[in-house]
């Protein structure tokens, strides 16, 4: 009798004991502002089930320094983390992939995702690839000439996506590609650029160092009177221009994209998840992606536990994810024994989060996501043009349709569209 009571007490103590699971976090020195979102997201998921505690192990480095990234990855892997989430760019991705693949440690990236990015068994990409949305806008207005402006190596690499879309869809677009490092270079670009046949200068802005507000303010001061411009921003969250007074001597149209829907409870298949006007007060896409990454990891851990006979006995019995400290020095390759299986659990998670539907395809990239497409015109707030998804293309909102517009349900079906600047000429 006493033996049964003793075993029952021991069992409940072990089942309800708090287990701490370490997750690695790789942040750039310029991303310190995201720490608050990270800790808030961890507190939220840890509060839901206090028997498991996700503990962050944070490494903050210059993400463009491959040597620093290499040391950081080695240090994180050596600290018994089951997964690493972090920011990547073109200069660090190959280093991260090398360590992640070598030691079988899953890495979840919130950095840019390109269509040409090769699939890898231990990396997944939370930020959607949406260059198709940019060129659906270009095709919507039947532009045939455009100026592509970028300011980082990331933008240079993204040109592969650009030319892939142009060639795959057989678009007849005369694209002039230029790199800028300061605002003053815009004057020369505009002066010698090719205007569209509709006398509109179309600029595709793939910028991260320069701000869209700075560019608009510069154009207001330096562009010639009577000019007509359409700016299409590639970077998310770059449509915050509602508080800028337009120059009445120029006609300005800006199209941008938003990943974060304000209402995270609505159906992702409806256009209504994005409001009619651009919401500046929403959290940034990077913060939202971090929050969704934490929830993704937590749900994958919970899913793995459901497969165990004694789900809470991480330390007492050898579960699927047996705690093993990997060595990352002296040419020793100590692979994590659970990496492949945990990647399977991560890939199977499906939920509706801060960035809409979170689901991954066979290449561990986002699928079933929607982007809000917004346009700013002189003297108006940024209004919703529609929504975009990889499967349906650009879908125009009803409030911007008139006799010259048709509802677009597929990227390959376009009718004759009157350019927006002709409709809003003062």
BELPE-V484182 format. One record per backbone hydrogen bond with DSSP energy under -0.5 kcal/mol. NH is the residue of the N-H (numbers start at 0). CO is the residue of the C=O. E is the energy in kcal/mol with one decimal. If there is no record, write none. Layout:
nh/co/e
NH/CO/E
NH/CO/E
This chain:
nh/co/e
4/0/-2.2
5/1/-2.6
6/2/-2.5
7/3/-2.2
8/4/-2.4
9/5/-2.5
10/6/-2.4
11/7/-2.2
12/8/-2.3
13/9/-2.3
14/10/-2.5
15/11/-2.2
16/12/-0.6
18/50/-2.9
20/18/-0.5
20/52/-2.8
21/79/-0.5
22/54/-2.5
23/82/-3.2
24/56/-2.4
25/84/-2.6
26/24/-0.7
26/58/-2.6
28/60/-1.4
30/27/-2.2
31/28/-0.5
33/30/-1.9
34/31/-1.8
37/33/-2.1
38/34/-2.5
39/35/-2.2
40/36/-2.4
41/37/-2.2
42/38/-2.4
43/39/-1.8
44/40/-2.0
45/41/-2.5
46/42/-1.7
47/43/-1.1
48/44/-1.0
51/48/-1.7
52/18/-3.2
53/51/-0.5
54/20/-2.9
54/52/-0.6
55/53/-0.5
56/22/-2.5
57/55/-0.6
58/24/-2.9
60/26/-2.4
60/58/-0.5
62/60/-0.9
64/61/-2.3
65/63/-0.9
68/64/-2.4
69/65/-2.4
70/66/-2.1
71/67/-2.3
72/68/-2.7
73/69/-2.1
74/70/-2.3
75/71/-2.5
76/72/-2.5
77/73/-1.7
78/75/-1.4
79/76/-0.9
80/75/-0.7
81/21/-2.3
83/105/-2.4
84/23/-2.5
85/107/-2.2
86/25/-2.0
91/88/-0.8
92/88/-2.0
95/91/-2.5
96/92/-2.9
97/93/-2.0
98/94/-2.0
99/95/-2.9
100/96/-2.7
101/97/-2.1
102/98/-2.3
103/99/-0.5
104/99/-1.8
105/81/-0.6
105/103/-0.6
106/121/-2.5
107/83/-3.0
108/106/-0.6
108/123/-3.1
109/85/-2.3
111/87/-0.6
116/113/-1.1
122/119/-0.8
123/106/-2.3
124/363/-2.7
125/108/-2.9
125/123/-0.5
126/108/-0.6
127/125/-0.5
129/127/-0.6
132/129/-1.3
133/129/-1.0
134/130/-1.7
135/131/-1.5
136/132/-1.6
137/133/-1.7
138/134/-2.2
139/135/-2.0
140/136/-1.6
141/138/-0.9
142/137/-2.1
145/173/-2.2
146/201/-3.2
147/145/-0.6
147/175/-2.9
148/146/-0.7
148/203/-3.0
149/177/-1.9
150/205/-1.1
155/151/-1.5
156/152/-2.5
157/153/-1.7
158/154/-0.6
158/155/-1.0
159/156/-1.6
160/157/-0.7
161/157/-1.6
162/158/-2.7
163/159/-1.7
164/160/-2.3
165/161/-2.2
166/162/-2.4
167/163/-2.8
168/164/-2.3
170/165/-2.0
172/170/-1.3
173/143/-3.6
174/172/-1.0
175/145/-2.6
175/173/-0.5
176/174/-0.6
177/147/-2.8
179/149/-2.3
184/181/-1.4
185/182/-2.2
186/183/-0.8
187/183/-0.6
188/184/-1.6
189/185/-2.8
190/186/-2.2
191/187/-1.9
192/188/-0.7
194/192/-0.5
195/199/-2.7
198/195/-2.4
200/227/-2.8
201/199/-0.8
202/200/-0.6
202/229/-2.5
203/146/-2.9
203/201/-0.5
204/202/-0.7
204/231/-2.7
205/148/-3.3
205/203/-0.8
206/204/-0.9
214/210/-2.0
215/211/-2.5
216/212/-2.6
217/213/-2.2
218/214/-2.7
219/215/-2.4
220/216/-1.2
221/217/-2.2
222/218/-2.4
225/248/-4.0
226/223/-1.5
228/250/-3.0
229/200/-2.4
230/252/-3.1
231/202/-2.9
232/230/-0.5
232/254/-2.7
233/204/-2.9
234/204/-0.7
236/256/-1.4
237/234/-0.8
240/238/-2.2
243/240/-1.8
244/242/-0.5
247/245/-0.7
249/246/-1.6
250/226/-2.7
251/249/-0.6
252/228/-1.8
253/375/-2.4
254/230/-3.1
255/373/-2.6
257/371/-2.4
260/258/-0.8
261/272/-0.5
262/272/-0.7
263/261/-0.7
265/262/-0.7
269/266/-1.3
272/269/-1.0
273/270/-1.5
277/381/-2.6
279/277/-0.8
281/278/-0.7
287/283/-2.3
288/284/-2.4
289/285/-2.1
290/286/-2.2
291/287/-2.2
292/288/-2.2
293/289/-2.2
294/290/-1.9
295/291/-2.5
296/292/-2.5
297/293/-2.4
298/294/-2.5
299/295/-2.0
300/296/-2.3
301/297/-2.4
302/298/-2.3
303/299/-2.1
304/300/-1.9
305/301/-1.3
306/303/-1.1
307/304/-1.5
310/307/-0.5
310/308/-0.5
312/309/-1.6
313/311/-1.5
316/312/-1.5
318/316/-1.5
321/318/-0.6
321/319/-0.9
325/76/-0.8
325/323/-0.7
331/328/-1.8
332/330/-0.6
333/326/-0.9
333/331/-0.7
334/332/-0.7
335/102/-2.6
338/335/-0.8
341/337/-2.6
342/338/-2.0
343/339/-1.5
344/340/-1.7
345/341/-2.5
346/342/-2.4
347/343/-1.2
348/344/-0.8
348/345/-0.8
350/357/-1.5
352/350/-0.6
352/355/-3.0
355/352/-1.5
357/350/-3.3
358/356/-0.7
360/364/-2.7
363/360/-1.9
365/124/-0.7
366/358/-2.0
370/387/-2.3
371/257/-3.0
372/385/-2.8
373/255/-2.7
373/371/-0.5
374/382/-3.0
375/253/-2.9
377/251/-1.0
379/376/-2.6
382/374/-2.6
382/380/-0.7
383/275/-2.8
384/372/-3.0
385/372/-1.7
386/394/-2.0
387/370/-2.2
388/392/-1.6
392/388/-2.4
394/386/-3.2
395/393/-0.5
396/384/-2.9
399/396/-1.2
400/397/-1.2
404/401/-2.0
408/406/-0.6
412/409/-1.9
413/411/-0.7
421/418/-0.9
422/418/-0.7
422/419/-0.6
423/419/-0.9
424/421/-0.6
